[in-house]
């Protein structure tokens, strides 16, 4: 089968960390390793947001959060003028289906273009009857099809069979759940045609309490926050601000560090993407949209530009652009004080809290400081200024415009109530 008309499987594993796939557990992940060995792996791929809803919105639109409108986990919807990948595929004659869970409620607008958008309960995982029924349905779907498959097993509380909940499969429940999930990935691969265009990725990473020190830090902060919450009343109410500033380092959504932002990204398609090569130039999940349509030869005339680039052509021509990528952290609900946005380059990462009272900034040298602990913004002012200008000229204006419009709409609503 030629590129045009191939079935397309977009497999997104929630909370999937790149280091767990490429470095720590590659030997135990037999089926995932097969995808990597038979496809083209981008080892420096980053999510646009460390929360599920904004990240998926970027995957399906090719736009960063400030442009597609889904910035935080709740209270935001996809902007009405934005077209999704499913809409493009459906117009091109594809049968479009989504199997999603977690927070991906159709109310966001991500169901646009899907003929079937199955929003299942969070406890319907690869270890339940839903999975068995889904694998049977695969063989009966009209071809060509575009399928978005969202797997939830790695997300807290983490789902895995009892036989895998054993230290020999990993020191954390996350690692054990990942190794168990690999078996289900194998079942999926057996059920799809060999010439399927498979895109394998994660929506964001996950911070784990892997060492005694990390566990101690978490619980100390948790009890301190709890104590501050109790006493911050009356004359001590000013302590509430300190309580809000303490973030608990677990899960995702709260920071833009690579451990939360770096995800695996592999494109596998016989005769299209070369097998067994690893590409280390910077890519983003906004690149998935333009890469898929380019790979299968679909022309898409959108009335706006995409933020993503076509990786298929870049690999084919061997031309990899030197670029920055954007990473956001907005938490469960967008709060102006805690909102973070980063510009990630090959070596440096510039982080800005644009709406904080003191407009905090940080710059990290990722070669010398991969844990992102040493802020060198004062020592490397020229680099910080370059990355700040990039952020403020190419990205933040979209946020500013949205903020002004939201403020006007709030004032109009208040005046109508009066």
C-alpha positions, 0 to 999 in steps of 0.5 A, spaced: 500 500 500 502 506 498 503 512 503 496 515 501 490 511 504 494 507 509 491 506 516 493 511 521 494 509 529 496 515 534 497 511 540 498 516 546 500 513 553 498 518 559 504 519 563 509 516 559 516 518 560 522 518 555 527 516 559 523 510 562 522 508 554 529 510 551 534 509 557 532 505 563 527 499 561 528 498 554 530 491 555 524 489 559 519 493 554 520 488 548 514 490 544 516 498 545 523 496 543 520 493 537 516 499 535 523 503 536 527 498 532 522 498 526 521 506 526 524 513 527 525 515 534 526 522 536 529 522 542 529 529 544 521 530 543 517 535 548 510 536 550 507 543 549 504 542 556 505 538 562 497 537 563 493 532 559 488 536 556 492 542 553 497 536 551 492 532 547 489 539 544 496 540 541 497 533 538 490 534 535 491 541 532 499 542 531 498 549 535 501 551 542 496 552 548 496 559 547 493 559 540 488 553 541 485 555 547 486 549 552 491 552 557 489 548 563 486 542 565 479 545 566 475 551 564 477 551 557 475 549 550 478 549 544 477 555 540 471 554 535 476 556 529 481 551 530 481 545 526 483 538 528 487 532 525 481 528 525 477 533 521 482 533 516 483 526 516 475 525 515 475 530 509 480 526 506 476 520 506 478 516 513 474 513 518 475 517 524 475 514 531 477 515 538 478 511 544 480 516 550 479 516 558 481 521 563 479 528 563 478 528 555 471 529 555 468 531 549 466 538 552 473 540 550 472 540 543 477 534 541 471 530 539 471 534 532 472 530 526 471 523 530 465 519 527 466 515 533 469 518 540 468 513 545 470 517 552 470 511 557 470 511 564 477 511 567 477 504 570 476 501 563 483 500 562 487 494 558 485 489 563 478 490 562 472 487 557 473 494 554 480 492 551 478 485 549 472 488 545 476 494 542 481 489 539 475 485 536 472 491 533 479 493 530 478 488 524 471 491 522 473 498 522 472 501 515 478 502 511 482 507 511 482 509 518 485 514 523 485 511 530 486 515 536 488 511 542 489 513 549 491 508 554 491 510 562 494 505 565 500 509 567 496 514 570 495 514 578 493 510 581 496 506 576 493 499 573 497 493 573 495 485 574 497 482 581 502 478 578 506 484 575 506 488 582 512 485 584 519 488 585 522 484 580 519 488 575 521 495 577 522 499 584 516 503 583 509 502 581 509 506 575 515 502 572 511 495 574 505 498 570 509 500 564 512 493 563 505 490 564 503 495 559 508 493 554 504 486 553 498 489 551 502 494 546 504 487 543 496 485 543 495 491 539 500 490 534 498 483 532 491 486 531 493 492 526 495 491 519 503 491 518 503 497 513 499 501 518 502 508 520 504 508 527 505 514 531 507 512 539 508 517 544 506 520 551 502 526 553 507 528 558 512 525 563 511 524 571 515 525 577 516 519 581 518 519 588 523 514 587 528 515 593 528 516 600 530 523 600 524 525 595 519 521 599 521 525 605 521 532 601 514 530 599 511 529 606 515 534 609 512 539 604 505 536 605 505 537 612 507 544 612 502 546 607 497 543 612 499 546 618 499 553 614 492 552 612 490 551 619 493 557 622 492 562 616 486 565 619 485 572 622 491 576 623 495 570 620 491 570 613 497 573 610 500 566 610 496 563 605 500 566 600 506 562 602 502 556 603 499 557 595 507 557 593 509 551 596 508 545 590 508 538 592 513 535 587 509 529 585 505 527 579 505 532 573 502 539 571 506 543 576 513 544 573 516 544 566 522 540 568 525 535 562 522 529 567 515 532 566 516 535 559 520 530 555 516 524 552 518 518 547 516 520 539 516 514 534 514 514 527 513 507 524 511 505 517 514 500 512 517 504 506 516 511 509 520 512 515 527 509 516 527 503 521 532 503 527 534 510 527 534 515 532 534 523 531 536 527 536 534 534 534 528 538 538 521 536 536 515 538 539 508 534 540 505 540 535 509 536 530 505 530 530 499 533 526 503 536 520 508 530 520 502 525 519 498 529 513 505 529 510 506 522 510 500 520 507 500 525 502 494 529 504 494 537 502 491 541 508 489 548 506 488 552 513 487 559 514 492 559 519 499 557 520 501 551 524 506 551 530 509 544 528 513 542 523 513 536 518 518 531 521 517 526 515 520 531 510 525 533 515 528 526 515 527 524 508 531 530 506 536 530 512 535 537 514 533 538 521 532 546 523 535 549 529 529 551 533 526 552 540 520 549 543 515 551 548 513 548 554 507 550 559 505 548 566 498 551 568 496 545 573 489 543 574 486 550 574 490 556 571 492 560 576 496 566 574 501 566 579 503 559 578 503 559 571 510 557 567 512 557 560 519 555 558 523 556 551 527 549 551 533 549 546 539 544 545 543 546 551 539 552 555 532 552 558 529 559 559 523 559 564 518 565 565 513 566 570 509 571 566 504 573 571 507 572 578 508 579 582 516 579 581 516 576 574 520 570 576 525 568 571 530 562 570 535 559 566 538 552 566 544 549 562 542 542 561 549 540 559 552 541 566 545 541 570 540 536 567 536 536 574 535 544 573 537 546 580 542 552 578 539 558 576 544 562 571 540 567 569 545 572 572 551 569 569 548 568 562 545 574 561 545 575 553 543 568 552 537 569 557 535 575 553 535 572 547 530 567 549 526 572 553 525 576 546 523 569 542 518 568 548 515 575 548 515 576 541 513 569 538 508 566 543 506 571 549 502 576 545 497 570 544 496 569 551 496 577 552 490 578 547 487 572 550 487 575 557 485 582 555 479 579 551 477 574 557 477 580 562 473 584 557 468 579 557 468 578 565 466 585 565 461 585 560 458 579 564 458 583 571 455 589 568 449 585 565 448 582 572 447 589 575 
